[in-house]
Amino acid sequence: MKLTIQIKTNIIFACLSMVVMSAAGQENPYFKIRVVDEETGRGVPMAELKTVNEIRYYTDSNGIAAFYEPGLMGIDVFFSVTSHGYSYPKDGFGMQGVRLRPKSGKEAVIRLQRHNLAERLYRITGQGVYRDSLLTGEAAPIENPALNGQVAGQDSAVVAPYRGKLYWFWGDTSRPQYPLGNFRVSGATSEFPDQVGLPPDQGVNLHYFTDSQGFCKSMSPIVKEGLIWIDGLLTLPGESGQERLIAHYAHMRSLGEMLEHGLVIFDDARQEFEKLVEFELDKKWQCPRGHPLRVKDGEKEYIYFPMPFPTVRVQADLSAIKDQSKYEAFTCLQNGSDYKGENSLLVLEKGHPLFAWKTGADPIGPAEEKELIEAKKIAKEDARFLPKDADSGHTVVIHAGSVHWNVYRKKWILIGVEVGGTSYLGEVWCAESGELTGPWKKAKKIVTHERYSFYNPVHHPFFDRRNGRMIYFEGTYSTTFSGNPCATPRYDYNQIMYRLDLERIPMNDE
């Protein structure tokens, strides 16, 4: 197991703290409650422990809750135990919890059964990632376990390998000092796990780009007003031949109103993005989107943009990516026709939709296919982007995600969040296909959240382990869109990492 100097320092600090307290005759005041996965023994982050008088504690990324309540120490206390995708056995009265006797300096272990196929590992961003571990003298694996870059919350990660490091960028970022934070892109770097970085099952050491106050600096200050979001992060050789970091930007007035969009390019000296080209506003799909992947088709290399399936592409060179007329859509529409729902002009062959790459027609994705099926313009069995639940057979409409080739499965793997579902934008699925453009026939639910959103999930292939059998993905955990009025302290509006063993999801896509 790799340990960085900082991890060793954290362990030494924790041990010294306990030695100093012991030498001074002081006992750690906290009762350590460790919640673990009964299968793996690993701590379960974000488990809720609630007393009968509604005092709530949430385990940190080590699965630890530091409990100290005057009046409740030394007596029996009942804790109800809940956690997304995990459960604790109910007693004879239907109560799902455990009775403990909290004592300072002591510890109790609670074992949960995991129902999610994917395993929740840790929170990546935000304040207090290892708060309770620090309070109880437990070591933390990351360099900044209490606060990093003064980040309280961050929205939707995009990441790309660039010049020997991983470059991470997020959307709107909140800070402890005031409700308004950074709305023009935040960024950080980390080391590759196979070099000097942490193994992905332990965490990510983020080194934020910060301003003079120590808070995440604006990485894309290209306009004076409104929000700036970026996606479609990728690398290409620049005009000098040197690798450059490029992204699509959207200048937003609000969540649903775009004022401008185009391309930005990273200035390494200034450590921020600058505008490269502005695109036509009414051409919304002819641009980098989502989490790009580079694939050869014949003799040409293309960059594909899954939204959530890879139905838009452009040749992998800087001149093409700057030219909206070069973007191609995977579609069954006739050339020169926009998507018009039930009035769409389709290309059919023996009654079946004929898909091809075109520059003169809109892309067709899950939402469009669903509408065409409901309008009886195409048959259900002709759908390419509407996989069926491998267990129940119901249709799964994917909203956003990422697609990558998996060496272990020898197929393309999609990790995506469902539209609707049992929790709106909170259900994560894994689907696979032998071809990049499908058909994607079956999917398996791998994560569920109870009345909570987990949107914009992204699989990180550079973290894959065991020849691709173990994959890692993160998403934004937020009450936004969920309808849940109760936000989880510290975890809400932050990024959470999951791990999936693909061996657990045998799935015949035929």
N, C-alpha and C positions, 0 to 999 in steps of 0.2 A: 504494500500500500504506500502510495506516494504521500509525503508530508512536506509542505513548503516550510520555509523558515518561519513564516507568519503563523502557520498552524502550530508549529512547535512552540512558538512564543505564547500563543493562546493557551496551550496545554500547561506550559510552565507557569503562566500567570494564574490560571485557575488553581493549580496545585499550591502555589505560593499563598494565594488568598486564603485557602483552607488552612495552611500551616500557620499563617499569621493569626487567623481567628482562633485556632486551637491554642496557640501559644499565649494569646491574650485571654484565654478562658471564655471566648465568645463563641456561641453556637450560631450557625447559620439560621436565621429566623424562619426560613421558608420550608414548607413541606413540599417535597418534590414528587409530583405525580407524573409518571412516565407512561404514555399511551403508545402501545406498539402493535404492529401487524402480527397476528398470531402465527401466520405462515412464515414470515421472514425474520421476525424479531426486531425489525427496524422501526424506529419511532414514526408515528403518524402525525404529520403536521395538520393543523387546523381542525383538531378534534375539539368539540365544545363540551365543557364540564359545567353543569348548572346545578346550583343548590336549590333547595325547596323555596327559598326566598329570592329566587331569580338573580343570584350573583353568578355571572358568567366568566369563565376562564377559557382561553383558547391556547392549545399547545403550539409551541414554536416549531421551527424546522427540525429540531431534534425530537419532536414529539413530547416535549416537557412543558408542564404547567407549574409555575411557582406559586404555591398557595400560602397565604397568610391572612387570616381574618380574626381580629380580636373578638373573643366570645365564642369562636368556633374551634379553637385549638384545644386538643386534648379530649374532645367529645366525639361521639359518632356523628358523621355528617353524610347524608345521601347526596350523591352526584348523579344526575342523569347524564348519559353519555351518548352523543350523536356526532356523526361526521359524514360528509358527502361520500357515498360509495362504500361505507363501512357500517357495521352494526355491532351492538352488544346484546347478549341474550336478555330476554324479558323474564321477570320473576312471575310468581303466581298471580300477582295483581296486574300484570301487564306493564310493570314499570321497567324501563330500559335503563339500568344504571347499577351503581355499586355503592355500598356503604363503607366509608373509610374513617379512620381516626387520625386526623392531621396532628403531627407533632413536629416541632422545629427540628431541622437537621435530619429528618427521617425521609423515607421514600416508599412509594407504593407503585405497583405496575398494573396497568389495565390492558388486557389483550382484546383487540377487536378483530372481527371476521371481515375480510375484504371481499366485496362483491364486484367492484370495478375490476376489469381485466388489467387495466393499467394501474401502476402503483404511484401514489403521490409521494414525491421525494422531498421537495423544499420550496420555499418562496425565494425568488431571485432578487426582487426589488422591494423597496420600501423600508420603513423604520422598524427596528426591533425584530429582525429576522431570527435572531437567537436570543431574544430578550430574556426568556425564562431560564435558558441555559446559563447565561451570565449571572442571573440572580442566585442560582443554586450552585454555582461553582463548577458547572459543566463546561468542557472545552467546546469551542466553535470552530468549524473547519475553514471559514472564510476570514479574510483580513479585516473586514469592517462589519462585525456582526450586529452592531447596534444602530448605526446610521451611516449611510454612504452617499456622498454627493448631496446631502440634505434632501434626499428624495423621500417623500411620504407615499407617493403613488405614481404609477406610470402606465400608459396605455399602449398596447399593441406593438410588439417588437418586430423589427426586421434586422437581419444580420447577414454579413458576408465576410468570407476570408479575404484579407487585403494586406499585402505587403508583410506577410509573416505573422499577422495577428487576426483575431476576430474583431470586427467592428460592429457594434450594436447601436441601434437607433430606436427611439420610441416617440410616440406622439405626445399629447398633453401630459405634463408632469406637475404634480402638486408638491408643495413644500410646507414645512412646519410653521413658517413665519406668518403666512397669510393665505387665505383661500385661493387667491389668484397666483399661479405659478408660471411655468414656461410653456407657452403654446406654440413654439416655433422650433420644435425638434430638440430632443436631448440625445446625447451620445456617450459612448464609453468604448473601451477596448478591453479584451481579455486575451490570455495566452491560450494556445492550443493545448488540449489535455495531454497529448502525446509528447509534448515538449516540457514546459515548466508549469503548465496550468494544472488546476485540480482535475482529478478524474470526474467525469460528469455525474456520477452517482453521489459525489460529495458536495458539489456546488460550483459556482462561477465567481471568480474574483474580478469584479468590474472596476475599471479605473476610469472614472467619469471625466469628461471635459467640463471644467468648472470655470465660473467667473471669479471676480475679485472677492466676492462674499463667500465663496466655497460652494455655491449652488450650481446645478447644471446650467451651463451656458446655452444660449440660443445657437443652435447649429445651422439654422437656415434663416438669417435675418434679411430676407430679400424683399420684404414689403414692410410698411409701417403699421398697418392695421390688419385685424383678422387673424385667423389661424393658418399655420402651415403644417401640412401632413406630408410625409413621404412614404413611398412604397416602391416596389419594383427595384430594389437595391441590387446592383450588379457591378461587375468589373469588366472593363474592356481596355485594349491598348489605346492610348490617346494619340494625338497627332505626332508626338515625338516617338511613339512606340512604347512609352512607359505605361505601366498599368495605372488606370484611373478608376476611381469609384464614382458611380453615376446612379442617380435615382430619379423617379418621377415625383414631382411635387404637385400638391393641390393647395391653392390659396382659397380658404373657405371663409364665408361669412358666418355660417352656422353648420350644424350637423348635416343638413341636406342641401345647402346652397353653395355651389362652387363659383368663385369669381374668376379664377385663372388656373391654368395648369401647364405643365411643360417638364423640362429636364433641368436638373441641377448637377453640378460636378464638384467633388470635394477638393478644397484647397488645403493641401497638407501643411503649408506654412501658417495659415490663419486658423486651421483646424475648424473649418466650417464650410458649408456648401455655398456655392455661388450659382447664379442662373446661367444655364447653358443655352437654352432655347425655349421660347414660349410657343405652345401649341394652340391650334384652333379650338375654341371652347366647345363648339358643337360636335367635335370629333372626340368623343369621350373614351372609346375603346382602343383607339389607335395610339397606344402609349404603353410603356412598361407598367405592370400591375402586379400585386401580390408578391409571391416569393419565386423569382425566376429560376429556371433551370436551362442548362445548355445541352443540346442534343444534335447529333448529326443526322441529316436526312439525305441519303445519297452522298453526293460530294460536297454538299453545303452544310455549314454549321448554323443552327438557329438558336435563338433564345426564346423559350416558351414561357408564357405567363398564365399560371393556373388561377382562375377566378370563379369557382374553385378548381375547375378542370382546365387543362391546358388547351384552350380554344383560340388563343391569340399568339402569334409568333412574329419574329422579325429576324433577318439575317444578323449574325453576330459580328457586326462592325459598326464603328461610331457613326459613319455617314448614314447608314441605313436606319439606325435607331433614332436619329434626329429628324428623319423624314417620315411624316405620318402616312404618306402614300405608299410606303414600303411595308406597312403592317398588314398581315394576312389573318383572316378569320377562318376557323374551321366551321363550316356551315352547310346546311342543305337548302339555303335560300338561293334564289336566282340572282345572278349578277345585276347590280344596279338597284336592288330592292332592299329597303329597310325592314326591320322586323315589325310587323303590324298585327301580331296576335293571330286571331282566327282568319284574318284576311292576308296572311303571309303567302308569298309566292314561292312555292317549294319546287325543288328539282326532285322528281321521282323516277325510280326505275322499277318497273313491274309492281307499282303501288307502294314501294318502300322508299323512304327518304335517302337521297344520294348525297353523302357528305364529301366535301373537298375543301382544299385551302384556296381562298379567294381574297382579293383586295377590294372587291366591289359589293360586298354584302356583309350584314351584321353577323357576329358569332351567335351560335345557339348553345345555351347552357341548360342547367336543370330547370330553372324557372320557365324558360321558353318552351322546353320540351313538355313540361307539365301542362302548360296552357294549350299547346298543340294537341296533346292527347285528349284534354277535356273538350276541345273543339272538334274532336274526331277527324283531325287532319292527318294524324299519324297513329299507328296502333301502339299499344303499350309495349308489345314485344320488340318494337323498333327503337325504343329509348336507349341511348348510349350513356346518359349521364344521370339516370335515376335508378341507382342500385336498390335491390330488395334486402330487407333485414334477413340475414342468414337464418335467424331463428323463427320469426313470425311471418315473414314474407311480405310485410307491409313496405310501401315505397318510402325511401329516405331521401328527402330533399336537402342537399348539402348547400350551406350558405357561403362558407369561406374555409380555406385550408391550404395545404401544400402537397405537392406530388414529387416523389423522388424514386429513382430506381433502387431496388433492394436486392443486394447480392444473395442474401440468404433465401429469399422467396423466389428469386429470379423473375420478379414481376415489378411493375410499377405500383407503388404504395401511396394511397391518399390518406392523410389524417385531416378530417374536416368536422366542422360543427354543423348540427342539423338546424334547419329552419323550423321553429315550433318545437315539436317533441314534447316529452313530459315536463321539460323545463326549457323555457324559450331561450335559444342560443346557449344552452347549457349542456347539451348531449354531444359527446365526441364519438366519432365513428372511424373505423379503419376499413378501407375498401382496397381492392387490388384488381389489376388488369394486365393482361399480357401485352397490350398495345397502349401507347401513351394516350391516344384519342379514344380508347374504349373499344367495345362497350364495357362499362363498369357494371357488372351484373349483381354482385352481392356485397353486403357490408356487415360489419359486426360492431355493436356498441361496445366501447372500451372504457368510457368514463360517463358518469351521471352526476349532476349537481341538483340538489333539491331547491327549486325555486331560486336559482341563481344562474347568471350568465357566465359563460367561459368562451368568449368569442375570439376570433382571429387566431386559432391554434396554428402552430408551425412546428414541423418536424425538423430537427437539426441533424443532417446526415453526417456531419463531421464529428458528432458525438457517438455514432453507432458503435456497438461493441459486439464481440463474438461473431464476427463475419456478418454483421447486419441483423443478427437474431434479436439483439437488444437495441431498441431505438428510443430516443428521447425527444419529447416535444413539450412545448409550453403554450400558454394562452393567457388571456386577460380575464381574471376573476373579478366580476363586478356586478353590483345590483342593477346597473344600467340594463334596460330592456327586460328585466326579470319580473318586475312587479313586486318584488320583495322589499318591504319598507325597512328591514333590519339588516344593516350592513355589518359584515364580520370585521371587528376591530383589527387594524393593521393589515389584514389580508386584502380587504376590499380595494379594487382598482389597482391591482398589482399583478405581477407575472409569477405563475406557479409552474414548476417543472414536474412532468410525469415521465415514467419509464414503462415501456411495453415490451414484453417477451412475445415475439411473434409466434413462437411455438405454441402459445396458449390459444391461438385463434386459427385452428384448421378451417379452411374455407374454400370450397370448390366453387369457382366463379363461372363454371359452365352452366 
